[in-house]
């Protein structure tokens, strides 16, 4: 996401490289390029102009220390203003109430139903909530079935009334059901609607009045660009929603909506969808997004994702095996599975400072581990548990069985042996690790 904007901003800062100090002339030249980069990224014109005017004012008012280059100072100012533009601080979702009620709104095809499933999963696993999802889209034939499948996948119950065409009544009855059965969270999925459709807008206003939700979220497809901002404005005038959800931020989007929407509707972006999988949902952090736009990575989010997959009991078991020189290919497979659960590999790599730019034009397939897994699964259980058994003839058999070649098998075994040595060093062990047979 924001790849093109990141590249354009980097080019803009190069104008100041080599300059001894900040002047009105070189700042104006740099910010002219920054403004053009923002407009090309589909940022609202007024927002882009106000942004560059603020940056210019702050840049010219700074006394540059001799240790700080003008280009470095400009990056710092732009970073801080980008974070402020996108909301400054992370906005939390309101989960007060017994049950807490969240109402979804947005255009047709914006991704409300998928987001409903993702949000139910996130709040169940991370916040310990017991959610009930509600199907209030009575117009789209497949909407109820879609939500039912999603609810099944994330392990939450769904409330629907197949014979009813009254979404207001369905929402009210769902809340009664939640109170009766002890659900502490109700997420109401509604039909997509156009802001110009007066009847549909009246309907969602009526749902809001009837159930008095603690949180109203406006779900918008990032790929709609500047139209997303205009639509958000119209919905906000009718619903006074509490926050924005940007879906499909992993797609071929210029990202301008994320930079404009906070200013235009004065409502925070709370969540961003970053992929099709049900765990591809992140809370929106303005500061971290500014880091990523400026190519600084996002190491905090990377660590958080790793911690989500962290299993304390598994870690203790693994530590004991490493200490006894017993780390084997079964453990190797477990580690691969945990990495895959963290999300898209290229996105994960781009969170490491300095790596995003280096891999910009490199295609990292999510199936990157496929050949490694094929090789390991072609081993016998004894070979996986005791890698020292892997002599030449066994390697040849494994290569044939996995559809790879002997060089691929040897490369994996070398990487595995280096991994074991490194792990042994980290744990402070000093026993000799048995070498793999040739």
N, C-alpha and C positions, 0 to 999 in steps of 0.2 A: 504494500500500500504506500502511496505518496512517493513512489520511486522517481517519477518524472519531476515532481516538485523538489525533492531532495537534490536531484542532479542540477536543476536550474539554480537553486539557491547557492549551491556550492560554486557554480560558475560566477554568480554575482559577487560573492565574497572575494574571488580572485582579483577583482578590480582593485581592491585595497591592498593586496599582497605587494610587498616591496615599498609601500608608501611609508614615509617616516612618521607622519602624523595625520590626524583626521582633519580635513578641511571641508568647507561647504561645497566645494566643487567635486571632490572625490566621493563624498557622502551622497550628493545628489545623483551622481552617475551610478553608484552602487544601488541606491534605492529605486532608481528608475527601472533597473533590471529586476530587482526584487518584486516591484509592483507588477511588472509584466509577467513574471513567473507565477505570481498569485492569481492573476487574471486568467492565465492559460490553464491554471489548475481549477478553474471554474469558481473562484472565490468572488463573492459579491463585490461590485466595483467600489461602492461606498466603503465597505469594510476594508478592502485592500488599500484605498487611499488614506483612510484614517489610520490604518496600521503603519504605513510607511511614514506618514507625517509624525506620528508619535515616536517612531524609531529615530527619525532625523533629529527631532528636538532633543531626545535623550543623548544621542551620539555627539551632537555639537556641544552639549552641556557638560560632557565628561572631560576630566583632566586625565589624559592617558599616561599611565605609569610607564617608565622606561622599559620595564620588564614585560609589558603587555603590548603586543603588536596591534595596530589599528584593525586588522582583519579579525583578530581574536576578540577584540572588544565588540566589534559589530556582531559577531556570531553570538556572543553572550547577550547582547541587548535584544537581538532578534529572537533568541531562544526564550528569554523571559517574557517578551511581548506575545509570542506565539502561545505560550502556556496561559497567559492572561486572557488572550483572545478566545481560547477554548474553554474558559471557565475558571482557570487558576487552581482551584482545589477540587479534589475528587468529590462528586456528589453521591451521597448514599441513598439507597431506596428506603422508603418509609414502610416498615413492617409492623407498625403498632396496630392494635385492634384485635378483637377476638370474634371472628377471624379477621386478619388483615385482608383487604380486598384490593386487587390490582386490576385495572381496566385497560385493555389494549385498544388502540385506535390507529387508523392509517389508511392509506390508499389500497386499492386492490392490487395484489401481487407484491406487496412490500415485504412480506415475510412474517406477518403477525403470528400465524398459526405455528410455524416452525420455531419462532422466537418463544412462543408460549411454552412449548415443550422444553426448549433449552433453559429457559428461566426456571421452570419447575424443577428441572434436574439440578441446576446450580444452587437454588435455595434449599433444596432437600439435602444435598451432599455437603454444602459449605456452611449453611446456617442452621441445619438440623430441623428444618420446617417440615410440616406434614401437609402438603398441598393437595387441593382439589382443582382440576382444570375444568372449565365450563365451555361447552360448545354453543355459542350464541349466533353463529353464522347460519341463518335459516334459509339463505338464498343459494349458496354454492353447493351443489349436490355432493361433492366429494369432501366438503370441509369437515363434517363430523367424523367421517371415516379417517381422514388425515390426522385429526387430533387424537382419535382413538388409538391409532397405530403409534403415534409419538408418545402418548401417555403410557402405553404398554412398554415401549422401549426404555423409558426412564423410570418405570415402576411407580407411577402415581395413578390414582383413580380419576375417571372422567365423568362429569355429569352432563346428560343431554336429555331432551324430550323430543323424540322422533315425530310425534304427532302435532307438536306445537309450532306455530309460525310467529309467536310473540316473544322476541328476545328479551323484552323487559321482564315479563313473567318468568321466563327461564332463569334469568340472572337472580331474581328475587328468591325463587324456589331453591336454587343452588346454594344460596347463603343459608337458608333454613336447614338444608341438608347438611351443610358443613358444621353448623352449630350443633345439630342433633348427633352427629357422628364424631365430633371432636377434631375436625380439621382446623388448623390454625392459620391457613392461608388459602384464599380463593383467587384464582387467576382467570379472568373472563376474556375469552377470545371472541371478538366481534367480527362482523362482515366488513370487507373492504368497501370504502365509499369515496366518492369524489366530493370535494369541498363545494362544488357548484350544485350538487344534488340536494336540494333543500329538504326533501322528505327523509333521506337517509341521514342527513346531519341532525334533523329533529329527533330521529330515532335514537342515535347515540347520546344525544343530550338527555333524552328521556331515561335511558339506561343509567346515566350518571346520576340523575336526580333520584332515581328509585333505589339505587344501592349505595350511594354516597361513598365511593371508593377512597381509600387512603392514598392511593397512587394511581394517576392516569399517565400512561406512557404512549407517546406518539412514535410509531415504528415507521421508518423511512428507508427506502432502498438508496444506498449511497450512489449507485450508478445513474440515478436520475439527475444528478448534478444540481445546477442552480434551481431547477424546478422544485427540488426537495425543500429548499429554503422557503420559497413562495407558498408551497402547500402547508408547511409547518406553521407559517404565519396565519393562514386562514383557519386551520384546525384550532390553533391556540386561541383565536378570538372567540370561537364557539365553546371550547371545552376548558380553557385555562389549564392545560395539562401540566404535569409536574416534571417531566423529563423526556428526553429524546433517545431513541434507540436507532443506531445506524447499522443496517444489515448489509451484507455482501461487501464489506470493506476490504476483502481479499481479492475482489474482482478487478477488472480493468477500469478502475475508477481514478479520477484525477484528484479526489479528496477534498475539493473545494467546499462541499456541504459541511464537513466537519469543522472547517475553519470559519464559516459564515454563520451557521445556524444559531450558535450561542449568542452572538451579538444581535442578530435580527429579531429573534423571538424572546431573548433574555431568559431562556430556560436551559438548564444544563444537559449535556449529553451524559447519559448514565451507563449505557452499555453499547458495545460494538460486536457485531457478528463477524467472525474471521474465517469462516469456512462452513462446509455442509454438515460436518459431524456434530452430534448433539453436545459435545463438550467444547465446541469452537465458539465460545462466548466469553468475552472479557469485560470486566468493569472498566469504564473509561477513566483514564488518569491523564489529565491535560499535560502535566509536567513530563511524564514518560513519553507521550505522543510527540511533544516538542523535541525531546531527545532523538526520537526515531526519525522525525522529519529532517533533522539536521545531521543525520548519520552518526549519532553518538551512541547508538545501540539502546538496549533497554534491559540491562542486566538484572534489575529488580524483578521485573515480570518473569524473566527466565528462571530465577531462583524460586519464585513463588510457584511456578508450574512444576518445577522439580520437587518442591516440598509437598505438593498435592499428591504426587505419586509415591512419596516416601512412606515406607512401611517399617516401623521401628523393629518389630519382631524379625522381619526378613533381613533388615540391616544387621541385627545382632548375629543371626545365623550365618550370614555371609562373612562377617568379620571373623567369626570362629574358624570358618573354612579356610579363609585366606591365611590366618595365623598358623594353621596346620598344613599349609601347602596343598589344600584340597579343592581350591577353586577350579571348577571344571566347565565343560561346554553346556551343561544344564544351567549353571549359574549365568553363563554368558548369554544364553537365550532369554533368561529372566530379565537381565539388564537391557537387552534390546527391546523387549516388550514394554518396559517402563519408559524408555525413550520414545517409542512410537506413540504411547498414550499421551505424551506431552504436546503433540500437535504436529503441524506441517514442518518438515525438516528445514526447509529454506527459511521459513519464518523464524524458527528457533535459532538458526545460525545467525540471522540478521540482527538478533537481539544482542549479540556479542559486539562490543564497541570496535569499530574498524572493519568488521567482517562483512557487514551489509553491502558496502561499496565494492569490496573485492569479489563478491559472488553475484553481483547484480545481473550479469549476463550469463551466469552458469545455471543450468537447469538441474535442480536437485530433486530427483523423483522420490515420491513417498515410498516407492518400492525399492529404495536403495539397499535395504537389508535383505531383499528377497534371495539373492544368490548366496549370501552368508547363511541364511536360515536353511536353504536347500542343502548346502554342504553339511551343516550340523545334523539335519534330519536324516541324511544318508549314512550317518555313522550308526553303529550298533549301540545299544544302551551301555555296554561295557566300555566302548571307545569314548563315549561322551563323558562317562564317569572317570575314565583313566586315560587322558590324552597321550600319555607316554607309550601306549600301545601302537600309536599310529606310525607304522613303518612304511616303507615304499610301496609294497603291494597293497596294503590297506588304503593308502592315499589314492592309488590308481583306481581301485574299486569305488571309492567315495566320489571321485571326479566323474566317473561314468554314471553313477547312480544319481548325481545331482545335476547332470547336464552341463557341468563346467569342465575346466581342464586342470591338469596337475599343477600348473602355475598358480591358478586361483586357490587351490587347496593349500599349497605351500605358503602362499601369501597370507591366508587366513591363520594358518598355524603359527606363522612368525608373529603376526599381530597379537594373537592370543598369548603367546609366550611373553611378549613384551608387556602386555597388559598385566599378566600375573606377576612379573618382576616389579612393575611399578606399584601394584597394589601391596605387594609384600614390603616394599620400602616404606610406603605410607603408613602401614600398620606397625612398622618398627620391628618386624621379624628378621631373624638372621640365619634361618636354616636354608640350606641349599635347595633350590627348586629343581626337581628332576627334569632333565631336558627331554624334549620330544625326539623319538628315534627318527633317523633319516631313512 
